[in-house]
Amino acid sequence: MKKAVWVLLMLSLCLPSAYAVQEELLDRVVAVVNDEVITQAELDAFLRPLYEEYSQQYSGDELVKVVQEARQKLLNQLIEDKIVYQEAVKQGIEVSDLEIDKELQDFKKRLDKPDELELMLEKEGMTLKEMREKLRKQAMVRQLHDREVRAKVIVSPMEVENFYKENTDKFVVKERVKVRSLTIKKSEDARTKGIPDEKARKKIARLQQKLLEGQDFERMVQGYSEDARSKQGGLGEWIERGGMIESVDEVLFKTPTGQLTGIVETPIGYHIFRVEEKEAAKTRTLEESREQIMGYLFQQKSNVRFREWMQELKRTAYISIR
């Protein structure tokens, strides 16, 4: 499972493990939200993985500062999570077991190894029952959010048109190209020192010769390429002019569609590209941009509505930060 997915789940609607519940009696309370508490251990459980990540990027006073900022944001998030969940309970929102079954199946689909869910949960100190309860709470909160936020946000056609007229520059699309790539990486020593790698260069030269003799490019990529896209035949996303290092950018945009480039050296290794598609620079029309603008304005208004709604909930809630 991708790390971000797990972190998002863990940071939503805190549900302490059985161990954490046992510790709670001895643990320091950092906040009280109506009749529920947030403990230091509960907060630390979410802060720890962020600390491990930040400690690889920062040190000294800077590390202390970013961790303190993260702690404050996490505590505020936990407080708001509890307030919203309490409101969902108050409004009588219910989620059936069938809905939770579906939520669980959807969650498992996002895992690299779905069959190992329970083992993964065990490592995190969580049971499947606790996981289902977490998903139930999340579903309740989503229903309440839809009712109190999304259902009360409207974006009019006039707002979309005005945004387009006032921000035409945002809809300029640069010239772009889509390519397949065959990559032979330089050795770690060559990459670190920023020097050529004769062995890698000779290898890709041999592959280039096979291509010139008529070998299928996609099969060659799948068989020999050393980048993450090799299994997909080397096909990448659209690349805008200026989006690659200058030497690569120049080659890609001067190569005709359907043609191969020569061998291109980069700090990573040696590459042969085939240009699949090209699009000239243009300004997207209002109709082409309408859905994107609608989504952007809807999200903006939703954020404003959520903050207003949260302030309403907080005004009637008992919140004590210790």
C-alpha positions as CSV (number, residue, x, y, z in Angstrom):
1,M,0.0,0.0,0.0
2,K,1.2,3.5,-0.8
3,K,2.4,5.3,2.4
4,A,0.2,8.3,1.8
5,V,-3.0,6.2,1.8
6,W,-2.2,4.6,5.1
7,V,-1.2,8.0,6.7
8,L,-4.5,9.5,5.6
9,L,-6.4,6.7,7.1
10,M,-4.4,6.8,10.3
11,L,-4.8,10.6,10.7
12,S,-8.6,10.5,10.2
13,L,-10.9,9.9,13.2
14,C,-8.5,8.7,15.8
15,L,-9.3,5.2,17.1
16,P,-6.8,4.1,19.8
17,S,-5.6,0.5,19.7
18,A,-6.4,-1.8,22.7
19,Y,-2.9,-1.0,24.0
20,A,-3.5,2.7,23.8
21,V,-6.8,2.4,25.7
22,Q,-5.0,0.5,28.5
23,E,-2.4,3.3,28.6
24,E,-4.9,6.0,28.6
25,L,-5.5,6.0,32.4
26,L,-1.9,6.8,33.0
27,D,-1.4,9.0,30.0
28,R,-1.5,12.8,30.0
29,V,-4.6,14.4,28.5
30,V,-3.7,17.1,26.0
31,A,-7.3,18.1,25.1
32,V,-10.9,17.5,26.0
33,V,-13.7,17.7,23.4
34,N,-17.1,17.7,25.1
35,D,-17.0,14.4,26.9
36,E,-14.0,12.8,25.0
37,V,-10.3,13.2,25.7
38,I,-7.3,13.3,23.4
39,T,-4.2,11.9,25.1
40,Q,-0.5,12.5,24.5
41,A,0.0,8.9,23.4
42,E,-2.8,9.3,20.9
43,L,-1.2,12.4,19.5
44,D,2.3,10.9,19.5
45,A,1.1,7.9,17.5
46,F,0.3,10.2,14.6
47,L,3.2,12.5,15.1
48,R,5.8,9.8,15.2
49,P,5.9,8.8,11.5
50,L,5.9,12.5,10.6
51,Y,8.9,13.1,12.9
52,E,10.8,10.2,11.3
53,E,10.1,11.7,7.9
54,Y,11.1,15.3,9.0
55,S,14.2,14.1,10.7
56,Q,15.6,13.1,7.4
57,Q,15.1,16.6,6.0
58,Y,15.7,18.9,8.9
59,S,17.9,19.1,12.0
60,G,18.4,21.2,15.1
61,D,16.1,24.2,15.7
62,E,14.5,23.8,12.2
63,L,13.5,20.3,13.1
64,V,12.0,21.4,16.4
65,K,10.1,24.1,14.6
66,V,8.5,21.9,11.9
67,V,7.7,19.2,14.5
68,Q,6.0,21.8,16.7
69,E,4.0,23.1,13.8
70,A,3.0,19.6,12.8
71,R,1.9,18.8,16.4
72,Q,-0.3,21.8,16.5
73,K,-1.9,21.0,13.2
74,L,-2.4,17.3,14.2
75,L,-4.0,18.3,17.5
76,N,-6.4,20.7,15.8
77,Q,-7.2,18.0,13.2
78,L,-8.0,15.5,16.0
79,I,-10.2,18.0,17.8
80,E,-12.1,18.8,14.6
81,D,-12.5,15.1,13.8
82,K,-14.0,14.4,17.2
83,I,-16.4,17.4,16.9
84,V,-17.6,16.3,13.5
85,Y,-18.0,12.7,14.5
86,Q,-19.9,13.7,17.7
87,E,-22.2,15.8,15.5
88,A,-22.8,12.8,13.1
89,V,-23.9,10.8,16.1
90,K,-26.1,13.6,17.4
91,Q,-27.8,13.8,14.0
92,G,-28.4,10.0,14.0
93,I,-26.4,9.2,10.9
94,E,-26.0,5.5,10.6
95,V,-23.9,3.2,8.3
96,S,-24.8,-0.4,7.6
97,D,-22.5,-3.4,7.8
98,L,-23.0,-3.8,4.0
99,E,-21.6,-0.3,3.5
100,I,-18.7,-1.1,5.7
101,D,-18.0,-4.3,3.8
102,K,-17.8,-2.3,0.6
103,E,-15.6,0.3,2.3
104,L,-13.2,-2.4,3.4
105,Q,-13.1,-4.0,0.0
106,D,-12.4,-0.6,-1.6
107,F,-9.6,0.0,0.9
108,K,-8.1,-3.5,0.3
109,K,-7.9,-2.7,-3.5
110,R,-5.5,0.2,-2.7
111,L,-3.1,-2.2,-1.0
112,D,-0.1,-3.7,-2.8
113,K,-0.9,-7.1,-1.1
114,P,-4.7,-7.1,-0.2
115,D,-4.4,-10.6,1.3
116,E,-2.0,-9.3,4.0
117,L,-4.4,-6.7,5.4
118,E,-4.8,-8.4,8.8
119,L,-1.0,-8.9,9.1
120,M,-0.5,-5.2,8.3
121,L,-3.1,-4.2,10.8
122,E,-1.4,-6.3,13.5
123,K,1.9,-4.6,12.9
124,E,0.1,-1.3,13.4
125,G,-1.5,-2.5,16.7
126,M,-5.0,-2.6,15.2
127,T,-7.5,-5.4,14.9
128,L,-9.9,-5.9,11.9
129,K,-12.8,-5.0,14.2
130,E,-11.1,-1.7,15.0
131,M,-10.5,-1.1,11.4
132,R,-14.1,-1.6,10.5
133,E,-15.1,0.8,13.3
134,K,-12.7,3.4,11.9
135,L,-14.2,3.0,8.4
136,R,-17.7,3.3,9.9
137,K,-16.8,6.6,11.6
138,Q,-15.2,7.9,8.4
139,A,-18.4,7.0,6.4
140,M,-20.6,8.8,9.0
141,V,-18.4,11.9,8.7
142,R,-18.6,11.9,4.9
143,Q,-22.4,11.7,5.0
144,L,-22.5,14.6,7.4
145,H,-20.0,16.6,5.3
146,D,-22.1,16.0,2.2
147,R,-25.2,17.2,4.0
148,E,-23.7,20.2,5.7
149,V,-21.1,21.3,3.2
150,R,-21.3,20.0,-0.3
151,A,-25.1,20.2,-0.5
152,K,-24.9,23.9,0.4
153,V,-22.4,24.9,-2.2
154,I,-23.5,26.2,-5.6
155,V,-21.3,27.4,-8.5
156,S,-23.2,29.3,-11.1
157,P,-22.4,29.4,-14.9
158,M,-21.8,33.1,-14.5
159,E,-19.1,32.5,-11.9
160,V,-17.4,30.0,-14.2
161,E,-17.5,32.5,-17.1
162,N,-16.2,35.4,-15.0
163,F,-13.3,33.3,-13.7
164,Y,-12.3,32.3,-17.2
165,K,-12.4,35.9,-18.4
166,E,-10.3,37.1,-15.4
167,N,-7.8,34.3,-15.6
168,T,-7.3,33.5,-19.3
169,D,-3.5,33.1,-18.7
170,K,-4.2,30.1,-16.6
171,F,-5.6,28.2,-19.6
172,V,-2.6,28.5,-21.8
173,V,-1.2,25.0,-22.6
174,K,2.4,24.9,-23.6
175,E,3.6,22.9,-26.5
176,R,3.9,19.3,-25.3
177,V,5.0,15.8,-26.3
178,K,4.4,12.3,-25.3
179,V,7.2,9.7,-25.6
180,R,8.2,6.1,-25.0
181,S,11.7,5.7,-23.5
182,L,14.3,3.0,-23.3
183,T,16.7,3.6,-20.5
184,I,20.0,2.1,-19.4
185,K,21.1,3.5,-16.0
186,K,24.6,4.5,-15.2
187,S,26.3,2.8,-12.3
188,E,25.7,4.3,-8.8
189,D,29.4,5.5,-8.8
190,A,29.0,7.2,-12.1
191,R,25.7,8.9,-11.1
192,T,27.3,10.1,-7.8
193,K,30.4,11.5,-9.4
194,G,28.5,12.9,-12.4
195,I,30.7,11.1,-14.9
196,P,30.0,9.0,-18.1
197,D,29.5,5.2,-17.7
198,E,31.2,3.5,-20.7
199,K,29.7,0.1,-19.9
200,A,26.1,1.5,-19.9
201,R,26.8,3.5,-23.0
202,K,28.0,0.5,-24.9
203,K,25.0,-1.5,-23.8
204,I,22.5,1.0,-25.1
205,A,24.6,1.4,-28.3
206,R,24.1,-2.3,-28.9
207,L,20.3,-1.9,-28.3
208,Q,20.2,1.0,-30.7
209,Q,21.8,-1.1,-33.4
210,K,19.1,-3.8,-32.9
211,L,16.5,-1.0,-33.3
212,L,18.1,0.2,-36.5
213,E,17.9,-3.4,-37.8
214,G,14.1,-3.4,-37.3
215,Q,13.6,-4.8,-33.7
216,D,10.3,-3.7,-32.2
217,F,10.8,-0.7,-29.9
218,E,8.2,-1.6,-27.3
219,R,9.4,-5.1,-26.9
220,M,13.0,-3.9,-26.6
221,V,11.8,-1.5,-23.8
222,Q,10.0,-4.3,-22.0
223,G,13.0,-6.6,-22.3
224,Y,15.9,-4.2,-21.5
225,S,14.8,-0.8,-20.2
226,E,15.8,0.0,-16.6
227,D,13.2,2.6,-15.6
228,A,9.8,2.3,-13.8
229,R,7.8,2.4,-17.0
230,S,9.4,-0.5,-18.8
231,K,6.5,-2.9,-18.2
232,Q,4.2,-0.4,-19.9
233,G,6.5,-0.2,-23.0
234,G,8.1,2.9,-21.7
235,L,5.1,5.2,-22.3
236,G,5.2,8.3,-20.2
237,E,2.9,11.2,-19.4
238,W,2.7,14.5,-21.5
239,I,5.8,16.6,-21.2
240,E,5.6,20.3,-21.6
241,R,8.3,22.3,-23.3
242,G,10.8,23.3,-20.6
243,G,9.7,20.4,-18.4
244,M,12.9,18.4,-18.9
245,I,16.6,19.2,-18.7
246,E,17.6,21.4,-21.7
247,S,19.5,18.7,-23.6
248,V,16.5,16.3,-23.5
249,D,14.0,19.0,-24.1
250,E,15.7,20.1,-27.3
251,V,15.9,16.6,-28.7
252,L,12.3,15.6,-28.0
253,F,10.7,18.7,-29.5
254,K,12.8,18.6,-32.7
255,T,12.2,14.9,-33.4
256,P,9.2,14.1,-35.7
257,T,6.2,12.1,-34.4
258,G,6.9,8.4,-34.7
259,Q,10.6,8.7,-35.0
260,L,13.4,7.6,-32.6
261,T,15.9,10.0,-31.1
262,G,19.6,9.2,-31.0
263,I,21.2,8.2,-27.7
264,V,20.6,10.9,-25.1
265,E,22.8,11.2,-22.0
266,T,21.4,12.5,-18.7
267,P,22.8,12.4,-15.1
268,I,20.7,9.2,-14.6
269,G,21.8,7.2,-17.6
270,Y,21.4,6.8,-21.4
271,H,18.1,7.0,-23.2
272,I,16.5,6.4,-26.6
273,F,13.1,8.1,-27.0
274,R,10.3,7.5,-29.5
275,V,8.0,10.5,-30.0
276,E,4.4,9.2,-29.9
277,E,2.3,12.4,-30.0
278,K,2.8,16.1,-30.2
279,E,0.5,19.0,-29.4
280,A,1.1,22.7,-30.3
281,A,0.8,25.4,-27.7
282,K,-2.8,26.7,-27.4
283,T,-5.2,28.5,-25.1
284,R,-8.0,26.2,-24.0
285,T,-11.5,27.5,-24.6
286,L,-14.1,28.2,-22.0
287,E,-16.0,25.0,-22.9
288,E,-12.8,22.9,-22.7
289,S,-12.1,24.5,-19.3
290,R,-15.6,24.6,-17.8
291,E,-15.4,21.4,-15.8
292,Q,-12.0,22.2,-14.4
293,I,-13.1,25.7,-13.4
294,M,-16.3,24.3,-11.9
295,G,-14.3,21.9,-9.8
296,Y,-11.9,24.5,-8.7
297,L,-14.6,27.0,-7.6
298,F,-16.6,24.3,-5.9
299,Q,-13.5,23.2,-3.9
300,Q,-12.8,26.8,-2.9
301,K,-16.4,27.4,-1.8
302,S,-16.5,24.1,0.0
303,N,-13.4,25.0,2.0
304,V,-15.0,28.3,3.0
305,R,-18.3,26.6,3.9
306,F,-16.4,23.9,5.9
307,R,-14.5,26.5,8.0
308,E,-17.8,28.4,8.7
309,W,-19.5,25.2,9.7
310,M,-16.6,24.1,11.9
311,Q,-16.7,27.5,13.7
312,E,-20.4,27.0,14.3
313,L,-19.7,23.6,15.8
314,K,-16.9,24.8,17.9
315,R,-18.9,27.7,19.4
316,T,-21.3,25.1,20.9
317,A,-18.7,22.6,21.9
318,Y,-16.6,22.4,25.1
319,I,-12.9,22.4,24.1
320,S,-10.1,22.5,26.6
321,I,-6.5,22.3,25.4
322,R,-4.2,21.3,28.3
